Amino acid sequence: MRNLRLTDWVFVVLAVAIVVAGALALVRSPAGPAHSAHQRSADFVPAAHSDGLSEAESGYRFERVTVPSTRGPAVPVAFRILGPDDRPRTRFLDNQTKQLHFFVIRDDMHVFQHLHPTLVGDTWHVDVRLDDGGAYRMFAEFVPLDTKDPRHPVVLGVPFSVPGDTTLVPVPAPDAGATTATGFTVTRVDEPAQPAPMRPRELRFAIRAPDGSPVRTLDPHLGAHGHMTGFHTMLLSATHLHPVQPLGVPLVDGELTFQATFAGRGEYRLFLEFAHGGVVHTAAFTIAVT
């Protein structure tokens, strides 16, 4: 092996210096742009939250007290939310004007209820309407007082079953339109586009009154123009969607927009709730995430 000359050593040193400088540039240069891109993304994408597939999450646990076991128009439910120290929690941050949201869904997506329990002592109480038997899941959604990000609600879920005859209803295929029981028509404007999992996007819905006219003004509902929750039709996991337009801003052409990020592929059943004329209306959609 020949000895390196002085010029060879100079060349080697220069080459190493260039490589090191390039590496440092790669490490440092993305800091500014990446941060601003993250900020833009964070402004659009709601923070991910738990999906209600477990009764325990982030140190919190759903403790059953009274679980439905029969049909009826007002079946009592009672439960406690236990914290990381295994003690009941009775206060949470307001989440769309409520400390705790409670949902009931049947496994065929035909039964949906969104309720707000009352606290008695350290136990939450609510009555649910169960007209039919079958397999159900109930969810409690709340934001802990010590959370680092209030956009991160904790969602706990537990299954329960009601004996008796069950009239199962097939989950409707993905469709752009839905009609409420009160005669309002809601159309998904960006149909037939299918959102991809873990990618933020906006979902737009045009609301029409029973006479066909665009609904440009909605009553406040839970501190917003509307509320939307989605459930995976196979897993029964929950997804919360966030309204975009602030209260007080008229809806252009009656369109209501929500921010959405779906965790996985499959079909989801979306339940849109909005208030008009002092009445809360609900429209349901099936959407395919591919």
C-alpha positions in Angstrom: 0.0 0.0 0.0 1.5 3.3 -1.0 2.0 6.2 1.4 -0.5 9.1 1.0 1.0 12.3 -0.2 0.2 15.7 1.4 -2.2 16.6 -1.4 -4.0 13.3 -0.8 -4.5 14.1 2.8 -5.8 17.6 2.0 -8.3 16.0 -0.4 -9.5 13.6 2.3 -9.9 16.3 4.9 -11.9 18.5 2.5 -14.2 15.6 1.5 -14.9 14.7 5.2 -15.6 18.4 5.9 -18.1 18.6 3.1 -19.9 15.4 4.2 -20.2 16.6 7.8 -21.4 20.0 6.7 -24.1 18.4 4.5 -25.2 16.2 7.3 -25.6 19.1 9.7 -27.6 21.0 7.1 -30.0 18.1 6.7 -30.5 17.9 10.4 -31.0 21.7 11.0 -32.7 22.9 7.8 -36.1 21.2 8.3 -36.6 22.7 11.8 -38.3 25.9 10.7 -40.5 24.7 7.8 -41.4 21.4 9.5 -42.6 23.3 12.6 -44.8 25.6 10.6 -46.2 22.7 8.5 -46.9 20.9 11.8 -48.7 24.0 13.1 -50.8 24.2 10.0 -51.6 20.5 10.3 -52.4 20.8 13.9 -54.7 23.7 13.2 -56.7 21.4 10.9 -56.4 17.9 12.4 -58.1 17.2 15.7 -55.8 15.4 18.1 -56.3 11.6 18.1 -58.2 10.2 21.0 -59.1 6.8 22.3 -61.7 4.8 20.4 -63.9 3.2 23.1 -62.8 -0.3 22.4 -61.6 -0.7 26.0 -63.1 0.1 29.4 -59.7 1.4 30.5 -57.6 4.0 28.9 -55.0 6.6 29.9 -55.3 5.5 33.6 -59.1 5.9 33.6 -61.6 3.1 34.0 -65.3 2.6 33.4 -66.8 0.9 36.4 -70.2 -0.6 35.9 -72.9 0.0 38.6 -76.1 -0.6 36.7 -76.0 -2.2 33.3 -79.1 -2.5 31.0 -80.5 -6.1 31.0 -84.0 -5.5 29.7 -86.0 -3.6 27.1 -87.9 -0.4 27.9 -88.4 3.3 27.1 -86.3 4.4 30.1 -83.8 1.7 31.2 -81.5 3.0 34.0 -77.7 3.0 33.5 -75.3 3.9 36.3 -71.5 4.0 36.2 -68.4 5.5 37.8 -65.3 6.9 36.1 -62.2 5.8 38.1 -59.0 7.8 37.8 -55.4 6.6 37.9 -55.6 6.4 41.7 -58.7 4.2 41.4 -60.9 6.8 43.0 -64.1 8.1 41.3 -63.8 11.2 39.2 -66.7 13.7 39.3 -65.4 16.7 37.4 -64.0 17.0 33.9 -63.3 19.9 31.5 -66.2 21.1 29.4 -66.3 19.3 26.1 -68.8 21.0 23.7 -70.5 22.5 26.8 -70.8 19.1 28.6 -68.5 17.4 31.1 -69.4 13.9 29.9 -71.0 12.6 26.7 -72.6 9.2 26.7 -73.4 7.2 23.6 -75.3 3.9 23.0 -74.9 2.0 19.7 -76.3 -1.3 18.6 -74.0 -3.6 16.7 -76.1 -3.2 13.5 -75.9 0.6 13.8 -79.7 0.9 13.8 -79.9 2.2 17.3 -78.0 5.4 18.3 -78.4 7.6 21.3 -76.3 10.6 22.5 -77.1 11.5 26.1 -75.7 13.5 29.0 -75.7 11.7 32.4 -76.5 13.4 35.7 -74.0 13.1 38.5 -75.3 11.8 41.9 -72.6 11.6 44.5 -69.7 9.9 42.7 -71.9 8.0 40.2 -73.2 9.0 36.8 -76.9 8.2 36.0 -78.8 8.2 32.7 -81.9 6.5 31.2 -81.6 4.9 27.8 -84.4 3.8 25.4 -84.1 0.1 24.4 -87.0 -1.0 22.3 -85.3 -4.1 20.9 -82.9 -6.8 22.1 -79.4 -7.4 20.8 -75.8 -6.6 21.3 -75.0 -3.0 22.3 -72.0 -0.9 23.3 -72.0 2.2 25.5 -69.4 4.9 25.5 -68.4 7.6 28.0 -66.4 10.5 26.5 -64.7 13.1 28.7 -61.7 15.4 29.0 -59.7 15.0 32.3 -58.9 18.1 34.3 -55.2 17.5 34.1 -55.0 16.9 30.4 -52.2 18.4 28.4 -54.4 18.8 25.4 -58.1 19.3 25.7 -58.5 18.1 22.1 -57.7 14.6 23.5 -61.0 13.2 25.0 -60.8 9.9 26.7 -63.4 7.5 25.3 -64.2 4.4 27.3 -66.6 1.7 26.1 -68.2 -1.5 27.5 -70.5 -4.0 25.8 -73.9 -5.1 27.1 -76.7 -7.3 25.7 -80.4 -7.1 26.0 -82.3 -10.4 25.7 -85.4 -10.9 23.6 -86.2 -10.7 19.9 -83.9 -8.7 17.8 -84.9 -7.2 14.5 -81.5 -6.7 12.8 -81.3 -4.1 10.1 -78.5 -4.2 7.5 -76.1 -1.3 7.6 -77.0 1.0 4.6 -74.5 1.1 1.8 -72.4 4.3 1.4 -74.7 7.0 0.1 -74.5 10.7 -0.4 -77.9 11.6 1.0 -79.9 11.1 4.2 -83.3 12.3 5.4 -84.1 12.9 9.0 -87.2 11.7 10.7 -88.3 15.4 10.8 -88.1 15.8 7.0 -84.8 17.6 6.6 -82.5 16.4 3.8 -78.8 16.2 4.3 -76.4 15.6 1.4 -72.7 14.9 1.6 -71.3 17.4 -0.9 -67.9 15.7 -1.5 -69.4 12.3 -2.3 -68.3 9.9 -3.8 -64.7 10.7 -2.7 -63.6 8.1 -0.1 -61.3 9.3 2.7 -58.1 7.5 3.4 -57.2 6.3 6.9 -55.0 8.5 9.1 -55.2 11.4 6.6 -57.1 14.6 7.6 -59.9 15.8 5.4 -63.0 17.9 5.5 -66.4 16.4 5.1 -69.1 18.8 3.8 -72.8 18.4 4.3 -75.6 20.5 2.7 -78.7 20.8 4.9 -82.1 21.4 3.3 -85.3 22.2 5.1 -88.4 20.1 4.4 -89.4 22.7 1.7 -86.1 22.2 -0.1 -84.6 25.5 0.9 -81.0 25.7 2.2 -80.7 26.0 6.0 -78.3 28.9 6.5 -78.9 29.4 10.2 -78.8 26.7 12.8 -79.6 26.9 16.5 -76.5 26.4 18.7 -76.2 22.7 19.6 -73.6 21.8 22.3 -71.8 25.0 21.7 -71.4 24.6 17.9 -73.4 24.4 14.7 -73.6 20.6 15.1 -72.2 17.4 16.6 -71.0 14.4 14.7 -69.8 11.0 15.9 -68.8 8.0 13.8 -68.6 4.3 14.6 -66.8 1.6 12.7 -69.5 -0.8 11.5 -67.4 -4.0 12.3 -65.3 -2.9 15.3 -67.8 -0.5 16.9 -64.9 1.9 17.6 -65.8 5.5 18.1 -64.6 8.6 16.1 -65.4 12.1 17.0 -65.5 14.7 14.2 -65.1 18.5 14.9 -67.3 21.2 13.3 -65.3 23.8 11.4 -67.6 26.9 11.2 -67.7 29.0 14.3 -71.1 29.9 15.8 -72.5 33.2 14.5 -71.3 32.6 11.0 -74.1 31.8 8.5 -73.8 28.6 6.6 -73.0 29.3 2.9 -75.5 27.4 0.8 -76.5 25.5 3.9 -73.2 23.6 4.1 -71.9 22.4 7.4 -68.2 21.2 7.5 -66.5 18.8 9.8 -62.8 17.8 10.3 -62.3 14.1 10.2 -59.4 11.7 10.7 -60.3 8.0 10.5 -58.0 5.5 12.3 -58.5 2.5 9.9 -60.1 1.2 6.8 -63.6 0.0 6.6 -67.1 1.4 6.7 -68.2 3.9 9.3 -71.7 5.0 10.3 -71.7 8.8 10.9 -74.4 10.5 13.0 -74.9 14.2 12.4 -76.9 16.1 15.0 -78.0 19.7 14.4 -80.6 21.9 15.9 -83.2 24.0 14.0 -86.5 25.5 15.3 -85.8 24.3 18.8 -85.6 20.7 17.8 -82.5 18.4 17.5 -82.4 16.5 14.2 -80.2 13.5 13.4 -79.0 12.3 10.0 -77.0 9.1 9.5 -74.5 8.3 6.8 -72.4 5.3 5.8 -68.9 6.2 4.6 -66.2 3.9 3.2 -62.6 4.6 4.3 -60.1 3.0 1.9 
